[in-house]
Amino acid sequence: MSTTIPAFPLQWPAGWKRTPLSSRTRARFSQSNSDLTVAQATRRVIGELRRMGVHDYDLIISSNLELRLDGLPRSGQRDPEDPGVAVYWRDNTQDGWPMRCMAVDRYDRVADNLAAVAATLDAMRAIERHGGAEVLNRAFTGFTALPGAGGTEHWSDVLGVDERATREEIDAAYRRLRSLHHPDRGGDADEFHRITKAYEEACSA
């Protein structure tokens, strides 16, 4: 998947409402009568997405937890002030492989918010198992990630480089993303346009 969505820090989807701090609660997604860990909750999310046919390299779990070497959130950290999570993945069952997103910040622990995402994915798959494929498709349409909706993206986020990157670094990032998303090579035209626009903004900055 494109690296334009950071796994750290949290990349909350534009246009999605946030839960006020005073409204967050403690959930109990128990495992052997002990609090669920971030690693366990992460495995639940990945497991549900795998059952949907999503490859590990086509998903990003974004949070305010520092990352392991494999890019997933690391367990054993103190929960951040903002414990929200956003899970992004490519839906390879749909034309153009649209990017989907599900974000939860209802609970005061990252693990619980991850578990809520996993539970929601499981419930939505149950709809499909019971013959509601079209209902499921319509539901997932609402989880489509629309970059820039409700806000303006910075060119550095789109290109996946530091805001202080050199022109050479910007050019290299642009060439890589342009090749990856070019419509003539099966890429998405909207994503290609987004990358081109970001590059133009970077060159004029």
C-alpha positions in Angstrom: 0.0 0.0 0.0 1.1 3.6 -0.6 3.0 5.0 2.4 1.1 8.3 2.2 -1.0 7.2 5.3 1.2 7.1 8.4 0.9 4.3 10.9 2.3 6.8 13.5 1.2 9.2 14.5 -2.6 8.7 14.2 -4.0 9.7 10.8 -7.7 10.2 11.6 -9.8 10.2 8.5 -10.9 13.6 7.4 -14.6 14.3 8.0 -15.0 11.7 10.7 -16.3 13.0 14.0 -14.2 12.6 17.1 -15.4 11.4 20.5 -15.0 14.1 23.2 -12.5 13.1 25.9 -15.2 13.3 28.5 -17.4 10.8 26.6 -14.7 8.1 26.3 -15.3 5.0 28.4 -13.4 1.8 29.5 -14.4 -1.3 27.5 -13.9 -4.9 28.5 -12.8 -7.0 25.5 -11.6 -9.6 27.9 -9.2 -12.4 27.1 -8.6 -15.0 29.8 -10.1 -12.5 32.3 -7.3 -10.0 31.7 -7.2 -6.8 29.8 -6.7 -7.3 26.1 -3.3 -6.2 24.9 -2.5 -4.1 21.8 -0.9 -7.1 20.2 -3.9 -9.3 20.8 -6.3 -6.7 19.5 -4.1 -6.1 16.4 -4.2 -9.8 15.6 -8.0 -9.7 15.8 -8.1 -6.8 13.3 -5.6 -8.5 10.9 -7.5 -11.8 11.2 -10.8 -10.2 10.3 -9.3 -8.4 7.3 -7.6 -11.6 6.1 -11.0 -13.3 6.2 -12.1 -10.6 3.9 -9.3 -11.4 1.5 -7.1 -8.4 2.5 -3.4 -9.0 2.3 -1.2 -7.8 5.2 0.7 -5.4 2.9 -2.6 -3.8 1.9 -3.5 -2.6 5.4 -2.3 0.1 7.7 -3.2 0.4 11.4 -2.7 4.0 12.4 -2.5 5.1 16.1 -0.5 7.2 18.4 1.5 4.2 19.6 5.1 3.8 18.5 5.7 1.1 16.0 7.3 -2.3 15.9 9.8 -3.1 13.2 7.0 -4.5 11.1 5.1 -1.3 11.2 2.4 -2.4 13.6 1.6 -0.7 16.9 3.9 -1.9 19.7 2.4 -3.4 22.9 3.6 -2.4 26.4 3.4 1.3 26.0 1.4 3.7 28.1 -1.9 4.6 26.3 -1.6 8.0 24.6 -3.7 10.9 25.4 -5.6 10.3 22.1 -6.2 6.5 22.0 -8.1 6.6 18.7 -7.3 4.1 16.0 -7.9 4.2 12.2 -7.5 1.1 10.1 -7.0 1.5 6.3 -7.1 -1.2 3.7 -7.5 -1.8 0.0 -10.7 -3.5 -1.0 -9.6 -5.8 -3.8 -13.1 -7.1 -4.4 -14.1 -3.8 -6.0 -13.1 -2.2 -9.3 -10.2 0.2 -8.8 -9.3 -1.3 -5.4 -10.8 1.6 -3.4 -9.3 2.4 0.0 -11.5 1.7 2.9 -11.2 3.0 6.4 -12.7 2.3 9.8 -11.9 4.5 12.8 -12.9 4.2 16.5 -12.0 6.4 19.4 -15.0 5.6 21.7 -12.8 3.9 24.4 -9.9 5.2 26.5 -7.5 2.4 25.5 -6.0 1.7 22.1 -6.5 -2.0 22.5 -10.2 -1.6 23.1 -10.6 0.7 20.1 -8.8 -1.9 17.9 -11.0 -4.7 19.3 -14.0 -2.6 18.5 -12.9 -2.3 14.9 -12.4 -6.1 14.8 -15.8 -6.8 16.3 -17.4 -4.4 13.8 -15.7 -6.1 10.8 -16.8 -9.5 12.1 -20.4 -8.3 12.4 -20.4 -6.9 8.9 -19.0 -10.1 7.5 -21.9 -11.9 9.2 -24.3 -9.8 7.1 -22.6 -11.2 4.0 -22.7 -14.8 5.4 -26.5 -14.5 5.7 -27.1 -13.4 2.2 -26.8 -9.6 2.6 -23.9 -9.0 0.2 -25.5 -5.9 -1.3 -26.2 -4.5 2.1 -22.6 -5.2 3.1 -21.3 -3.4 -0.1 -23.5 -0.4 0.6 -22.3 -0.3 4.2 -18.6 -0.5 3.2 -19.2 2.4 0.7 -19.7 4.5 3.8 -16.2 3.5 5.0 -14.4 4.6 1.8 -11.5 6.8 2.7 -11.8 10.0 0.8 -8.5 11.9 1.0 -9.0 15.6 1.5 -12.6 15.4 2.5 -13.3 17.9 5.1 -9.8 19.3 5.1 -6.7 20.1 3.0 -3.9 17.6 2.8 -0.3 18.8 2.9 1.8 17.8 -0.1 4.4 16.1 2.2 1.7 13.8 3.6 0.6 12.8 0.1 4.2 12.2 -1.1 5.2 10.5 2.2 8.2 12.7 2.8 9.3 15.2 5.5 8.1 18.8 5.0 11.8 19.8 4.9 12.7 17.2 2.3 15.2 18.2 -0.4 14.1 18.6 -4.0 15.9 15.3 -4.8 13.9 13.5 -2.1 10.7 15.0 -3.4 11.4 14.1 -7.0 12.3 10.5 -6.0 9.1 10.1 -4.0 7.1 11.5 -6.8 8.6 9.2 -9.4 8.0 6.1 -7.2 4.4 7.0 -6.5 3.7 8.1 -10.1 5.0 4.7 -11.4 3.0 2.9 -8.7 -0.3 4.6 -9.4 -0.1 5.5 -13.1 -3.5 4.6 -14.8 -1.7 3.1 -17.8 -0.2 0.5 -15.4 -3.5 -0.3 -13.7 -3.3 2.5 -11.1 -6.2 4.6 -9.9 -6.7 7.9 -11.8 -7.9 9.8 -8.8 -4.9 8.8 -6.7 -2.5 9.6 -9.6 -4.1 13.1 -9.9 -3.7 13.6 -6.1 0.0 12.7 -6.3 0.6 15.0 -9.2 -1.2 17.9 -7.5 0.9 17.3 -4.4 4.1 17.3 -6.4 3.1 20.6 -8.1 2.5 22.1 -4.7 5.8 20.9 -3.4 7.6 22.4 -6.4 6.0 25.8 -5.8 6.4 25.8 -2.1 
